[in-house]
Amino acid sequence: MLNFLEIDGNGIAIEINLIVIPKSQYKNTIIKNNDKIEIVQFIGGG
């Protein structure tokens, strides 16, 4: 999904159905119908 959306896997967190997915599991996680997916990108600021 990240490749399809052209999102770099660095500096993000992914949550599926309110469970944070470890970065080490991004490639092995299967998305199912009706899953709720949230992708959060970290942005620095001051």
C-alpha positions in Angstrom: 0.0 0.0 0.0 2.8 2.4 0.8 4.3 1.8 -2.6 0.9 2.3 -4.3 0.5 5.6 -2.4 4.1 6.6 -3.1 4.8 7.1 0.7 8.3 6.6 2.0 8.3 4.3 5.0 10.6 6.5 7.0 9.1 9.0 9.5 5.6 7.5 9.6 3.5 5.3 11.9 0.8 3.0 10.7 -2.2 1.9 12.7 -4.7 -0.7 11.6 -7.9 -1.1 13.6 -6.4 0.9 16.5 -3.3 -1.3 16.6 0.1 0.3 15.8 2.0 -1.9 13.4 5.8 -2.2 14.0 7.9 -1.0 11.1 9.4 -4.5 10.9 5.9 -5.8 10.0 5.0 -3.3 7.3 5.8 -5.7 4.4 4.2 -8.7 6.1 0.9 -7.1 7.2 -2.1 -8.1 5.1 -4.9 -5.5 4.8 -8.4 -6.9 4.8 -11.7 -5.5 3.7 -13.2 -3.0 6.2 -9.8 -2.5 8.0 -9.5 1.1 9.3 -6.0 2.4 8.4 -4.3 5.5 9.7 -0.9 6.7 8.4 0.7 9.5 10.5 3.7 11.4 9.2 6.0 12.9 11.7 6.9 16.6 11.1 9.5 18.5 13.0 8.9 22.1 14.1 9.7 24.6 16.7 
